Amino acid sequence: MILFVNACVRKESRTKRLANCLLKNLGDEIKEINLEKENILPLNCETLELRTKLAEAKNFENIIFDYAKDFAKADIIVIAAPFWDLSFPASLKSYIEAINIIGLTFDYTPDGIPYGLCNAKKLYYITTSGGKIYNNEYGFGYIKSLCNNFYGIKDVFCIKAENLDIAGVNVENILKTAEEKIMTEQFNL
Ligand SMILES: Cc1cc2nc3c(=O)[nH]c(=O)nc-3n(C[C@H](O)[C@H](O)[C@H](O)COP(=O)(O)O)c2cc1C
């Protein structure tokens, strides 16, 4: 099963267009988590206390753990998120808070070293930006770091189309070039 985490916001999202191209190419059963519709709230005092209590008791029946369970069992994960404020929309950060559950998506060795509990071998991160992405650190880089250090997902690919809001650029050409790369599987690790 492919888990598609859709953090796209605009109706005419270019990021979503590239995600559609990739998903078509991957061609498997897809489960979509549309973050706009899910409206996952950031953790607060009450929800953090509840989930800490349940997770410590290894009681993962509550629906608050469903996002983490889906993430842990997916074969392939696709995240689509526009480049916002050098990073991605806050809905994706709330989703990350919801899936980072010790005992479901990762755990710690007795020495305090995190190790992954996720089934997926590959994660694709798709983004588009108005200008150039000079530093991957806060968008793709952050997701890659979570995958490598927490979830145990080794192959993390970045698919991006940049400069889409620069006056005079041919947006359609940039998107078509990105789609061709997707179809010929030219991804950056
Ligand atoms: C709230 C917001 C923040 C943005 N921040 C950046 C940014 O930091 N750097 C950048 O190059 N483009 C930025 N952009 C432009 C978007 O990255 C660009 O338009 C992107 O293609 C939007 O993706 P979409 O078509 O999937 O919605 C921002 C756009 C919005 C709406």
The ligand as a Gaussian input file, in Angstrom:
#p B3LYP/6-31G(d) Opt

LIG

0 1
 C        2.379000      30.940000       2.582000
 C        3.384000      30.801000       1.455000
 C        4.747000      30.792000       1.743000
 C        5.680000      30.659000       0.720000
 N        7.016000      30.656000       1.032000
 C        7.934000      30.521000       0.031000
 C        9.321000      30.496000       0.325000
 O        9.769000      30.595000       1.474000
 N       10.195000      30.374000      -0.713000
 C        9.766000      30.246000      -2.012000
 O       10.604000      30.101000      -2.911000
 N        8.440000      30.243000      -2.324000
 C        7.513000      30.385000      -1.329000
 N        6.181000      30.380000      -1.631000
 C        5.750000      30.145000      -3.026000
 C        5.368000      28.669000      -3.217000
 O        6.411000      27.808000      -2.787000
 C        5.062000      28.317000      -4.673000
 O        4.072000      29.153000      -5.201000
 C        4.655000      26.867000      -4.799000
 O        4.729000      26.439000      -6.141000
 C        3.254000      26.643000      -4.265000
 O        2.897000      25.301000      -4.458000
 P        1.442000      24.883000      -4.981000
 O        1.299000      25.339000      -6.409000
 O        1.462000      23.398000      -4.869000
 O        0.453000      25.518000      -4.065000
 C        5.233000      30.532000      -0.629000
 C        3.865000      30.547000      -0.907000
 C        2.954000      30.685000       0.107000
 C        1.470000      30.720000      -0.213000

